């Protein structure tokens, strides 16, 4: 408890940010579908968010160096409040794509600043505990935010107002906190050649993990709405997917500690293909059946990212963990840009079940390339690999998240 008390204010800000993001993340595609927008227009909402989120990871550290953590965080939260209000004021796909991008940029920066504050409070002894608490707060807030939608009406401005209030509340705990300003944020970099040279399977796999996550996170609410689900059932569909990821991440990770991680990636990909084919064959609109399918699908969509990061770091030097993982996250962001458009195209072609064609295609490539790489390079010995570590959902992570990871080494003081 003594470890958690000093960071309660930061965790409260995290909770409000994640809850607001979870609420608007599900309301926007549902409202777009209610307005009769095409799947392409709704898909571009997800792509705009992903592009701006990735840009935010690269640009915000420079803003923090000039303006400081507190001023930058307050400005970004103000931007999120404005974005929430604009969604309610201007209901237009083109305006929403821009505003959704604004929101992605601001969320990326806000997450990075909170994570840098948290990193100042951890030592190598407390890193694992604080990282676990941060994971629990992040995931519970995201799921809780999604369940606000059934309590409101997506056709009205109410959920956007609530989202804006949640973002405004995020400013209060950190503004009143007496925590000292942390060190300047590290600049994330993307060395594509270096990442691919280090681990081709991880480079391709993390991109496809982004495609999977981008497809499902952005277009599954549209699938639910056009399948006749109630608002509560749409929220449960997304929650079931997240629950599947939470439950399956650790068993898959521990299995990958004992086997070649690429074999586990192959198995996970094939399972994802099987789930997608099952969903398309059943053509069921029974919510309970689809909740089970979503749970199983989440069990391989979200762990795909963690498996690829673990595999990449099997070949990287321990001191390069944050650098390699941060680069992989940027590459993952590129995947999330294309995922919504792939799902939108297939849903436009095959109807709502086209979303499973998107996840099935990405899982097939994910499995095929991982299996191919087992013949091209020998796996490192189990004794030479770091143990698998559970991570928060990649869509809520920034390069700064990896400084909190227990696998990260505490940097020595200079001077």
C-alpha positions as CSV (number, residue, x, y, z in Angstrom):
1,X,0.0,0.0,0.0
2,X,2.9,2.4,0.7
3,X,4.0,1.9,-2.9
4,X,0.6,2.8,-4.3
5,X,-0.3,5.8,-2.2
6,X,2.2,8.2,-3.7
7,X,0.8,7.6,-7.2
8,X,-3.0,7.6,-6.4
9,X,-3.4,11.0,-8.1
10,X,-1.7,9.8,-11.3
11,X,-3.8,6.6,-11.3
12,X,-7.0,8.7,-10.9
13,X,-6.0,10.8,-13.9
14,X,-5.3,7.6,-15.8
15,X,-8.8,6.2,-14.9
16,X,-10.6,9.3,-16.1
17,X,-8.6,9.5,-19.4
18,X,-9.2,5.8,-20.1
19,X,-12.9,5.9,-19.2
20,X,-13.4,8.9,-21.5
21,X,-11.5,7.2,-24.3
22,X,-13.4,4.0,-23.8
23,X,-16.8,5.8,-24.0
24,X,-16.1,7.8,-27.1
25,X,-14.3,4.9,-28.7
26,X,-17.5,2.9,-28.8
27,X,-20.0,5.8,-29.2
28,X,-18.5,7.3,-32.3
29,X,-18.8,4.3,-34.6
30,X,-22.2,3.5,-33.3
31,X,-23.4,7.1,-33.8
32,X,-21.9,7.1,-37.3
33,X,-23.7,3.9,-38.2
34,X,-27.0,5.4,-36.8
35,X,-26.4,8.5,-39.1
36,X,-26.2,6.1,-42.1
37,X,-22.6,6.8,-42.8
38,X,-20.8,4.3,-45.0
39,X,-18.3,1.8,-43.4
40,X,-15.5,3.6,-45.2
41,X,-16.4,6.9,-43.5
42,X,-16.5,5.1,-40.1
43,X,-13.3,3.3,-40.9
44,X,-11.5,6.6,-41.6
45,X,-12.4,7.7,-38.1
46,X,-10.2,4.9,-36.8
47,X,-7.5,5.6,-39.3
48,X,-7.5,9.3,-38.4
49,X,-7.1,8.4,-34.8
50,X,-4.3,6.0,-35.4
51,X,-2.3,8.4,-37.6
52,X,-2.6,11.2,-35.1
53,X,-1.9,8.9,-32.1
54,X,1.4,7.8,-33.7
55,X,2.3,11.3,-34.6
56,X,1.6,12.3,-31.0
57,X,4.1,9.7,-29.8
58,X,6.8,11.3,-31.9
59,X,5.9,15.0,-31.4
60,X,4.7,15.4,-27.8
61,X,8.2,14.8,-26.2
62,X,9.4,17.9,-28.1
63,X,6.5,20.0,-26.8
64,X,7.1,18.8,-23.2
65,X,10.7,19.9,-23.4
66,X,9.6,23.4,-24.2
67,X,6.5,23.8,-22.1
68,X,7.0,21.3,-19.3
69,X,4.9,18.4,-18.1
70,X,2.1,20.2,-16.2
71,X,1.3,22.8,-18.8
72,X,1.5,20.3,-21.7
73,X,-0.8,17.8,-19.9
74,X,-3.3,20.5,-19.0
75,X,-3.3,21.7,-22.6
76,X,-3.8,18.2,-24.0
77,X,-6.7,17.5,-21.6
78,X,-8.3,20.8,-22.7
79,X,-7.9,19.6,-26.3
80,X,-9.7,16.4,-25.4
81,X,-12.6,18.3,-23.7
82,X,-12.9,20.5,-26.9
83,X,-12.9,17.4,-29.1
84,X,-15.6,15.8,-27.0
85,X,-17.8,18.9,-27.3
86,X,-17.1,19.2,-31.0
87,X,-18.4,15.7,-31.7
88,X,-21.7,16.7,-30.2
89,X,-21.8,20.1,-32.0
90,X,-20.8,19.1,-35.5
91,X,-22.1,15.7,-36.8
92,X,-20.3,15.3,-40.0
93,X,-17.9,12.4,-41.1
94,X,-15.3,14.8,-42.4
95,X,-15.3,16.9,-39.3
96,X,-15.3,13.9,-37.1
97,X,-12.3,12.4,-38.8
98,X,-10.3,15.6,-38.1
99,X,-11.6,15.8,-34.5
100,X,-10.9,12.1,-33.9
101,X,-7.4,12.7,-35.0
102,X,-7.1,15.6,-32.6
103,X,-8.3,13.3,-29.9
104,X,-5.7,10.6,-30.8
105,X,-2.8,13.1,-30.7
106,X,-3.9,14.5,-27.3
107,X,-4.5,11.0,-25.8
108,X,-1.0,9.9,-26.9
109,X,0.6,12.8,-25.3
110,X,-1.5,12.5,-22.1
111,X,-0.6,8.9,-21.7
112,X,3.1,9.5,-22.2
113,X,3.2,12.3,-19.6
114,X,1.4,10.2,-17.0
115,X,3.6,7.2,-17.7
116,X,6.7,9.4,-17.3
117,X,5.4,10.7,-14.0
118,X,4.8,7.1,-12.9
119,X,8.3,6.0,-14.0
120,X,9.8,8.6,-11.7
121,X,8.2,6.9,-8.8
122,X,9.3,3.3,-9.5
123,X,12.5,1.4,-8.6
124,X,13.5,-2.0,-10.0
125,X,11.9,-3.5,-6.8
126,X,8.5,-1.8,-7.2
127,X,8.3,-1.7,-11.0
128,X,6.4,-4.9,-11.3
129,X,3.8,-4.0,-8.7
130,X,3.2,-0.5,-10.1
131,X,3.0,-1.9,-13.7
132,X,0.4,-4.4,-12.6
133,X,-1.7,-1.7,-10.9
134,X,-1.4,0.5,-13.9
135,X,-2.6,-2.4,-16.1
136,X,-5.7,-3.0,-13.9
137,X,-6.7,0.6,-13.7
138,X,-6.3,1.0,-17.5
139,X,-8.3,-2.0,-18.5
140,X,-11.1,-1.5,-15.9
141,X,-11.5,2.1,-16.9
142,X,-11.6,1.3,-20.6
143,X,-14.3,-1.3,-20.0
144,X,-16.2,0.9,-17.6
145,X,-16.2,3.7,-20.1
146,X,-17.7,1.5,-22.7
147,X,-20.6,0.5,-20.4
148,X,-21.5,4.2,-20.0
149,X,-23.0,4.1,-23.5
150,X,-26.0,1.8,-22.5
151,X,-26.9,4.4,-19.8
152,X,-27.2,7.1,-22.4
153,X,-28.4,7.4,-26.0
154,X,-25.8,7.6,-28.8
155,X,-28.2,9.5,-30.9
156,X,-28.1,12.4,-28.5
157,X,-25.2,14.7,-27.3
158,X,-25.2,13.2,-23.8
159,X,-22.4,10.7,-24.2
160,X,-20.2,13.3,-25.8
161,X,-20.8,15.7,-22.8
162,X,-20.0,12.9,-20.4
163,X,-16.8,12.1,-22.3
164,X,-15.8,15.8,-22.1
165,X,-16.5,15.8,-18.3
166,X,-14.3,12.7,-17.8
167,X,-11.4,14.3,-19.7
168,X,-11.8,17.5,-17.6
169,X,-11.7,15.5,-14.4
170,X,-8.4,13.9,-15.5
171,X,-6.7,17.3,-15.1
172,X,-7.6,17.8,-11.4
173,X,-5.6,15.0,-9.7
174,X,-2.4,15.8,-11.5
175,X,-2.8,19.6,-11.1
176,X,-3.2,19.3,-7.4
177,X,-0.4,16.7,-7.0
178,X,2.9,17.6,-5.4
179,X,4.8,15.1,-7.4
180,X,8.0,16.7,-8.8
181,X,8.3,17.2,-12.5
182,X,9.9,14.1,-14.2
183,X,12.8,14.0,-16.5
184,X,12.1,15.1,-20.2
185,X,10.3,12.5,-22.3
186,X,12.5,10.4,-24.5
187,X,12.1,10.8,-28.2
188,X,10.7,7.6,-29.8
189,X,12.4,6.5,-33.0
190,X,11.6,4.1,-35.7
191,X,14.5,2.2,-37.2
192,X,12.7,-0.1,-39.6
193,X,15.9,-1.7,-40.9
194,X,17.2,-2.3,-37.4
195,X,13.8,-3.7,-36.2
196,X,13.5,-6.1,-39.2
197,X,17.2,-7.1,-38.9
198,X,16.7,-7.9,-35.2
199,X,13.6,-10.0,-35.7
200,X,11.7,-10.2,-39.0
201,X,8.9,-12.3,-37.4
202,X,8.4,-9.6,-34.8
203,X,8.4,-6.7,-37.3
204,X,5.8,-8.3,-39.6
205,X,3.9,-9.8,-36.6
206,X,3.5,-6.5,-34.8
207,X,2.3,-4.7,-37.9
208,X,-0.3,-7.4,-38.4
209,X,-1.2,-7.2,-34.7
210,X,-2.0,-3.5,-35.3
211,X,-4.2,-4.5,-38.3
212,X,-6.1,-6.9,-36.1
213,X,-6.6,-4.5,-33.3
214,X,-7.5,-1.6,-35.6
215,X,-10.0,-3.7,-37.4
216,X,-11.8,-5.0,-34.4
217,X,-11.6,-2.0,-32.0
218,X,-13.0,0.5,-34.6
219,X,-15.4,-1.6,-36.6
220,X,-16.9,-4.1,-34.1
221,X,-19.3,-1.5,-32.7
222,X,-20.6,-1.1,-36.3
223,X,-20.9,-4.9,-36.6
224,X,-22.9,-5.0,-33.4
225,X,-25.2,-2.0,-34.4
226,X,-25.9,-3.4,-37.9
227,X,-26.5,-6.9,-36.4
228,X,-29.4,-5.5,-34.3
229,X,-27.6,-5.5,-31.0
230,X,-28.8,-3.2,-28.2
231,X,-26.3,-0.6,-26.8
232,X,-25.6,-2.9,-23.8
233,X,-25.0,-5.8,-26.1
234,X,-22.5,-3.8,-28.2
235,X,-20.6,-2.8,-25.0
236,X,-20.6,-6.4,-23.9
237,X,-19.3,-7.5,-27.3
238,X,-16.2,-5.3,-26.8
239,X,-15.9,-6.2,-23.2
240,X,-15.9,-9.9,-24.0
241,X,-13.1,-9.3,-26.5
242,X,-11.0,-7.5,-23.9
243,X,-11.8,-10.2,-21.3
244,X,-10.5,-12.8,-23.7
245,X,-7.3,-10.9,-24.1
246,X,-6.8,-10.5,-20.4
247,X,-7.5,-14.2,-19.7
248,X,-5.4,-15.7,-22.5
249,X,-2.4,-13.3,-22.5
250,X,-0.7,-15.0,-19.5
251,X,-1.2,-18.7,-20.6
252,X,0.0,-17.9,-24.1
253,X,3.0,-16.0,-22.8
254,X,4.0,-18.7,-20.4
255,X,3.7,-21.3,-23.1
256,X,6.0,-19.1,-25.3
257,X,8.5,-19.1,-22.5
258,X,8.8,-22.9,-22.9
259,X,8.5,-23.2,-26.7
260,X,9.7,-21.3,-29.7
261,X,7.6,-18.1,-29.5
262,X,7.1,-18.3,-33.3
263,X,5.3,-21.6,-32.9
264,X,3.0,-20.1,-30.3
265,X,2.4,-17.2,-32.7
266,X,1.6,-19.6,-35.4
267,X,-0.9,-21.5,-33.2
268,X,-2.5,-18.3,-32.1
269,X,-2.9,-17.1,-35.7
270,X,-4.4,-20.4,-36.8
271,X,-6.8,-20.3,-33.9
272,X,-7.8,-16.8,-35.0
273,X,-8.5,-18.1,-38.6
274,X,-10.6,-20.9,-37.2
275,X,-12.6,-18.5,-35.1
276,X,-13.2,-16.2,-38.0
277,X,-14.3,-19.0,-40.3
278,X,-16.6,-20.3,-37.5
279,X,-18.2,-16.8,-37.1
280,X,-18.7,-16.4,-40.9
281,X,-20.1,-20.0,-41.3
282,X,-22.6,-19.7,-38.4
283,X,-23.9,-16.3,-39.6
284,X,-25.5,-16.1,-36.2
285,X,-27.0,-12.9,-34.8
286,X,-27.5,-14.4,-31.4
287,X,-25.7,-12.1,-29.0
288,X,-24.6,-14.9,-26.6
289,X,-23.0,-16.9,-29.4
290,X,-21.2,-13.8,-30.6
291,X,-20.0,-13.0,-27.1
292,X,-18.4,-16.4,-26.9
293,X,-16.8,-15.8,-30.4
294,X,-15.6,-12.4,-29.3
295,X,-14.1,-13.7,-26.1
296,X,-12.2,-16.4,-28.1
297,X,-11.1,-13.8,-30.8
298,X,-9.9,-11.4,-28.1
299,X,-7.8,-14.3,-26.7
300,X,-5.6,-14.1,-29.8
301,X,-6.0,-10.5,-31.1
302,X,-4.6,-8.7,-28.0
303,X,-1.8,-11.2,-27.0
304,X,-0.5,-11.1,-30.5
305,X,1.2,-7.8,-29.7
306,X,2.7,-8.9,-26.5
307,X,4.1,-12.1,-28.1
308,X,5.8,-10.2,-30.9
309,X,7.4,-7.7,-28.4
310,X,8.6,-10.6,-26.3
311,X,10.0,-12.4,-29.4
312,X,11.8,-9.2,-30.6
313,X,13.4,-8.7,-27.2
314,X,14.7,-12.3,-27.2
315,X,17.2,-11.2,-29.8
316,X,17.8,-7.6,-28.5
317,X,20.3,-6.6,-25.7
318,X,18.6,-6.0,-22.3
319,X,19.6,-2.3,-22.3
320,X,17.8,-1.9,-25.7
321,X,14.4,-3.1,-24.4
322,X,12.8,0.3,-24.3
323,X,14.2,1.4,-27.7
324,X,13.2,-1.8,-29.5
325,X,9.7,-2.0,-27.9
326,X,9.1,1.7,-28.6
327,X,10.0,1.2,-32.2
328,X,7.7,-1.8,-32.5
329,X,4.9,0.2,-31.0
330,X,5.2,2.8,-33.8
331,X,5.2,0.0,-36.3
332,X,2.1,-1.4,-34.6
333,X,0.6,2.1,-35.0
334,X,1.0,1.8,-38.8
335,X,-0.9,-1.4,-38.7
336,X,-3.8,0.2,-36.8
337,X,-4.0,2.8,-39.6
338,X,-4.8,0.2,-42.2
339,X,-6.9,-2.1,-40.1
340,X,-10.1,0.0,-40.0
341,X,-10.1,0.5,-43.8
342,X,-9.5,-3.2,-44.5
343,X,-12.5,-4.1,-42.2
344,X,-14.6,-1.3,-43.8
345,X,-13.9,-2.6,-47.3
346,X,-14.7,-6.2,-46.4
347,X,-17.8,-5.2,-44.5
348,X,-19.0,-3.1,-47.4
349,X,-18.4,-6.1,-49.7
350,X,-19.7,-9.0,-47.5
351,X,-21.9,-7.2,-45.0
352,X,-21.3,-7.0,-41.2
353,X,-19.6,-10.4,-41.1
354,X,-16.9,-9.0,-43.3
355,X,-15.1,-7.9,-40.1
356,X,-14.3,-11.6,-39.5
357,X,-12.9,-11.8,-43.0
358,X,-10.6,-9.0,-42.0
359,X,-9.4,-10.6,-38.8
360,X,-9.2,-14.0,-40.5
361,X,-7.0,-12.7,-43.3
362,X,-4.6,-10.9,-40.9
363,X,-4.4,-13.9,-38.6
364,X,-3.6,-16.2,-41.6
365,X,-0.7,-14.0,-42.7
366,X,0.4,-13.7,-39.0
367,X,0.5,-17.4,-38.6
368,X,2.1,-18.1,-42.1
369,X,5.0,-15.7,-41.7
370,X,5.8,-16.8,-38.1
371,X,5.9,-20.4,-39.2
372,X,8.0,-19.6,-42.2
373,X,10.6,-17.8,-40.0
374,X,11.0,-21.0,-37.8
375,X,12.9,-22.5,-40.8
376,X,15.0,-19.4,-41.3
377,X,16.5,-18.8,-37.8
378,X,17.1,-20.9,-34.8
379,X,15.2,-19.9,-31.6
380,X,17.3,-18.7,-28.7
381,X,17.7,-21.1,-25.7
382,X,15.0,-20.7,-23.1
383,X,17.7,-19.8,-20.5
384,X,18.8,-16.9,-22.7
385,X,15.3,-15.3,-22.9
386,X,13.5,-13.0,-20.6
387,X,10.3,-14.2,-19.1
388,X,7.1,-13.1,-20.9
389,X,5.5,-10.1,-19.3
390,X,1.8,-9.1,-19.5
391,X,1.2,-5.7,-21.0
392,X,-1.8,-3.3,-21.1
393,X,-3.8,-3.3,-24.3
394,X,-1.5,-1.9,-27.0
395,X,-4.1,0.7,-28.1
396,X,-3.5,2.5,-24.7
397,X,0.3,2.2,-24.8
398,X,2.9,4.7,-25.8
399,X,6.7,4.4,-26.0
400,X,6.8,5.7,-22.5
401,X,4.9,2.7,-21.3
402,X,7.9,0.5,-21.7
403,X,9.9,2.4,-19.1
404,X,7.4,1.0,-16.5
405,X,7.8,-2.6,-17.8
406,X,9.6,-4.9,-15.3
407,X,11.9,-5.9,-18.2
408,X,13.2,-2.3,-18.5
409,X,16.5,-1.6,-16.7
410,X,16.7,1.4,-14.4
411,X,19.0,3.9,-15.9
412,X,22.1,4.8,-13.8
413,X,22.5,8.4,-12.7
414,X,25.0,10.4,-14.6
415,X,27.5,12.5,-12.7
